[in-house]
Amino acid sequence: MKAGSNLERILKSGQFAITAEFVPPATGDRELIERQALYFKGHVDAANVADNMGAVVGAASCAVSKVLLDLGLEPIMSLVTRDRNRIALQSDLLGASLLGIRNVFCTTGDHQKFGDHPEALNVYDIDSVQLVNAVRGLSDSGKLLGGAGCDKVGSFFVGAAADPFGEPADLMILCLGQKVRAGADFIQSQPVFDLEKFGHWVRLAREEGLIEKCSILATVMPLRSAREARAIHEERRGVEVSRDVMTRLEGVLEPEQAQEGLKICAEQMQALKEMKGVQGIHIMSAGREEVIPELIKKSGLETARAKG
C-alpha cells in the first residue's frame, strides 16, 4: 500500500467498501461537525468531506477532515478546481499531508451560478484530470507541477468522479480512462438510479481494462419524494432516474415516499454489490445524514461487512 489509509487497505484487499458524503455546513462550530459525524462513524469506511458542494459556502474541507481524523473517522478530502489555481491546490495538498490526511478526491466542482454566490469568479486553472496528475506527482515523486521538489510529502490514495450516464458512452469511458491513466486509484460515480445503464457502463470499463487499474464505487442517493426524483432527472446533468423508480415513488402516498425511497436505495445497494466490477458503494444522502445507519442496515451490507 502506498498511502496506508483504511480505504486503500479495504479496496486493495478486495473487500467491499462503503463511503458516504459529508457536507460541511457554513459554521465555525466544531461541536456541530462532531454531531454530524456521529451518523458516519462506525458505519462507513471513509467519509468524503465536500469542498463547497454545489458552489455553496461551507467549512473548509481540509479543516473538517482534520476534525474527523481526531474523532477516529477516516476522511476523503475533496478538492475542486473551480475555486483555486494550481498554487493554492498544491498548497492544500501539502497542508493535508501535514495533518495526516491520506485520501484525496479530485473534481472540477459545480459552476458557481448554481450556488449561493452566483456573482463569484471561477478559476478553473486546471481541470480534474490535471489535479489527479498533480496529486500523483506529489504522492509518487514529491514533485510540484512547476517542477520543484518537496520534502517528506505523505502519499495519497487518489479518487475522482465519473459520469456513467453521459452521451455518447464511448466518450464517458474515454474520460474515465484519462483519470485512471493520470493516477486515480478509485472512482465514485454520479448517483445511480438506472442499474441497467450503469451495468452497461461498467461492462465497457471492464472491456477497456480499466476495472483492473482502479476501484469503482457506485453512488446511491435515497430519494425523498417523486417530486425530487423528477427534478433530479430533469435538471441534474449526468443523472437519470429510471421509469421503474419513478413509478414506485408515485405509487405511494406522499408522506410515505421518503421511506419508499430508502427501500429502493437499499435494494439498489444489494444489486450493486453483486454487480461484477463494482467494489464499493458511495452514499450521497443530500443533507439527510441521519438516514445513513438505517440505509446500510436495510441493505444488509452491515451484516455482510461484519462477516467479512
Buried (B, 14 or more C-beta within 10 A) or exposed (E): EBBEBBBBBBBEEEBBBBBBBBBBBEEEEEEEBBEBBBBBBEBBBBBBBBBBBBBBEBBBBBBBBBBBBEBEBBBBBBBBBBBBEBEEBBBBBBBBBEBEBBBBBBBBBBEBEEBEEEEBEBBBBBBBBBBBBBBBBBBEEBBBBEEEEBEEBBBBBBBBBBBBBBEEBEEBBEBBBBBBEBBBBBBBBBBBBBBEBBBBBBBBBBEBEBBEBBBBBBBBBBBBBBEBBBEBBEEEEBBBBBEEBBEBBBEBEEEEBBBBBBBBBBBBBBBBBEBEBBBBBBBBBBEBBEBBBBBBEBBBBBEBBEEE
